[in-house]
């Protein structure tokens, strides 16, 4: 189930940040782990100000998409749930509300 969060509980934010941190470390081995850890607090403060779409499975957040206006700040899915179409479903849900979306990726990002 996908849901757009209009308000975010502390528990939801914790789940989302856990996915954000681990997904970035796993997908961006060419960037120091310290970079992601060092930006954790900044991202944690920015997330509640963004449009967040979450993918729930058994009442647990297993993936999310963050939007800043029309810019996709990121699509993140727990490692064990990747390559199952969850990112695509999150993207399709965001497209229902936005006519145009943009995204930037690191050239070295690898699919996991």
LINNOR-V569734 format. One record per pair of residues at least 4 apart in sequence whose ideal C-beta (glycine too) atoms are under 8 Angstrom apart, sorted by the first residue. I is the first residue (numbers start at 1). J is the second residue. If there is no record, write none. Layout:
i=(I I)
j=(J J)
//
This chain:
i=(1 1 1 2 2 2 2 2 2 2 3 3 3 4 4 4 4 4 4 5 5 5 5 8 8 8 8 8 8 9 10 11 12 12 12 13 13 13 13 14 15 15 15 16 16 16 16 16 16 17 17 17 17 17 18 19 19 19 19 19 19 19 19 20 20 20 20 20 20 21 21 21 21 22 22 22 23 23 23 23 23 24 24 24 24 25 25 25 26 26 27 27 27 28 28 28 28 29 30 30 31 31 31 32 33 34 35 36 39 40 41 42 43 45 46 47 47 50 50 50 50 51 51 51 51 51 52 52 52 52 53 53 53 53 53 53 54 54 54 55 55 55 55 55 55 55 55 56 56 56 57 57 62 62 62 62 63 63 63 63 63 63 63 63 64 64 64 65 65 65 65 65 65 65 65 65 66 66 66 67 67 67 67 67 67 68 70 70 70 70 71 71 71 72 72 72 72 72 75 75 75 77 77 77 77 78 79 81 82 82 82 83 83 85 86 87 88 89 90 91 91 92 94 94 95 105)
j=(55 56 57 53 54 55 56 89 90 93 53 54 56 51 52 53 54 93 97 12 52 53 54 12 13 16 47 48 52 13 14 15 16 54 61 17 44 47 48 18 19 60 61 20 47 52 54 61 64 21 40 43 44 47 22 23 61 62 63 64 76 77 78 24 43 47 64 74 76 25 36 37 40 26 78 79 27 76 77 78 79 28 31 36 76 29 33 36 79 112 109 110 112 36 106 108 109 110 106 108 35 36 106 36 37 38 39 40 43 44 45 46 47 49 50 52 66 66 67 68 73 66 67 68 94 97 64 65 66 67 64 65 67 90 93 94 61 63 64 61 62 63 64 77 86 89 90 60 61 62 62 81 77 78 81 86 75 76 77 78 81 86 87 90 75 76 90 72 74 75 76 87 90 91 93 94 72 73 74 71 72 73 94 98 101 73 98 100 101 102 101 102 103 91 94 101 102 103 87 90 91 81 82 86 87 82 112 86 86 87 112 111 112 89 90 91 92 93 94 95 101 96 98 101 101 109)
//
